């Protein structure tokens, strides 16, 4: 009987090792888009009404532009520009299942070139319990010609794995919208030596790699002064991630010319060394309280600077009631060109945030003051 039990244990160890090898992430072909859900684990049971935290990692040769969260075959939400570290990005989202029963969670990583990874899936059970089946091993008795009775274990087939609901369709991922370029001047005709202002503003910057005005790298929205003595043409070039570009040009005409006829070259303007002022925070307001919200939108007023605003940076910290402030995952958030940032939060935590601006000359402005808000447990 001792030998019989030992053989059974060895057989289970071999089967378990094969299963683990088949499920290892290393089985994914190198270089392909990949997505891993770290939590929740497959088969997790949660009480009805309990929010579920979804966390994981993804990688893409073209860079991960956003992460899509699918629930029971339907797109639930997306996370734009997830924070990256090395070749991996981190994603997180809190989701409350709509009711009891089995629910399927899937996550897809979308690259900057618009291609998507295979979805990673987990299945959870809300309410009740899932019965565990313990396989029974029934020995089969065999009588040999010598009259010796031997015992051969009969191992039943493994229990069926939980059914994972996989969408029978391939999601159609729409391409990001094309940028909308606004480029204008206050006055197209001025007296020679008089000044006017050139403006530009670019909407839908998801596909924009850089913006260049008259050969200088600038932000997506700014204005500059022009004081021509003769006709001048100014150019704006918007370079896209796919290698293409959009060009715009504005010509300012003059009445007459500056005196004397051949004026000396004006001295170069001094380099911009003054940083922009701290942006004004809008929402959430200081001291605002939420009731177990999964996410909030941080908003602030646009800063201004003669060199334009190249980016915003946000610092977010939290503590659970012990005043030991710790940075949230991905903080500080950098490279933000819009005046808002969606932030995933968790119930029962105290949060604080502040923001600064960086101008087109690379000058880093001061942080705004801390704004506090709380996400209470329901």
Phi, psi and omega in degrees: 000323179296319179295319179300313178297321181297320179295322180296316181298317180297318179300316179296322179296320179296314180298315180299320180295321177297318179296317180297321180295323180291331184268356184293139176302340181292347178289346179288136180298132182297139177094341178282156173300136182224149178221135176232130171266116179278314175221145003281164176278156180297133179089006181298139175251131179228153177291156178296134180087356182275123176298147181244125178275128179247118180227152177179193183224160179210158178216149181206136181297332179269001185088138182275118179274322178201166179236132179255138178249120180249136180234119179054040176085003180236142179293123181264310182197170177229154174241112182278140176046062179297149182298142184241151174216112185069230179267001183246150170247156179248134177233154179206143178201142177253128185228136177256117179302145184288343181180181181291162179117192180266136181228142180251130178247130178229147180230133180235134176263129180252125181279168179297339177272005176091352179278152183243154177278167168295140180290141168265139189231145167225156179236128180240161179239127181255122179077146178072192181223150176263124184291138178263131182257122178262115182296140177261136180256114183253115179290143176252124182275132178235128178262117181277164179303333181280357179089004181273132179268121177248161182238121178249120182290138173257113183264119179293156178298149180299151178298147180298138176292152176303139181290125177260123181282114179249127180303135180278003180238159176264120182301135175273110183269110181292146177292153178297149182295149178288149179292146175252120188254124173247121183220115185209167179232146181296319180221124181278343177231127180223160171292143182306130181090345177280162187249151170220178185236132176260133182236155167210151178209128184244124176260159181057069185269011182300326182260006184272124178271320180197161177233132184233125176246120181049041176086358181248140178290129183226176177278178183283346180213123181191178176211147180224156179268142177230129182232075187283145170266335174224178181303134181230145174240129179245142185240150175230124180242127178249110180269133182256159182296335181279005178095348178276176181207158176240130182246139174228152180218145177227132178249129178255121180265153183236149170267108181079193178227165180287146175261143356291174185301322179243077182291152177294158178297128178294147178297149179295142177294140179297150180298145178284113179243002181266125179284159177288159177289161180295135178296155178270121181284143181247299182219150352293147181290161181297124179089003182293148182239141177238159181250086176054050177276142180281340180201159176225160177251117177276127182229149178209164178281149179293136176274162179231151180197145178303331180270003184081165179257119181276323182195166171240152177231136182239137174245127181232131178229164179208162170211161186263010179128357182256007180060019176264087186292133178228145179293138174287164182299129179092348181278139002281145178271126186237169177072022181277125180257345176266172181258036175202158180210123177280133185233128174279132181232169181234151181294144174084019182237151173260134184237155170214150183213155176209164188218149173225168180238149176239127183275177184294342177272001179090006178283127182266120180280173180283158175289150168288173176288163178291134169249128183256145170211161186232138175250091186288152171290145180284000000 
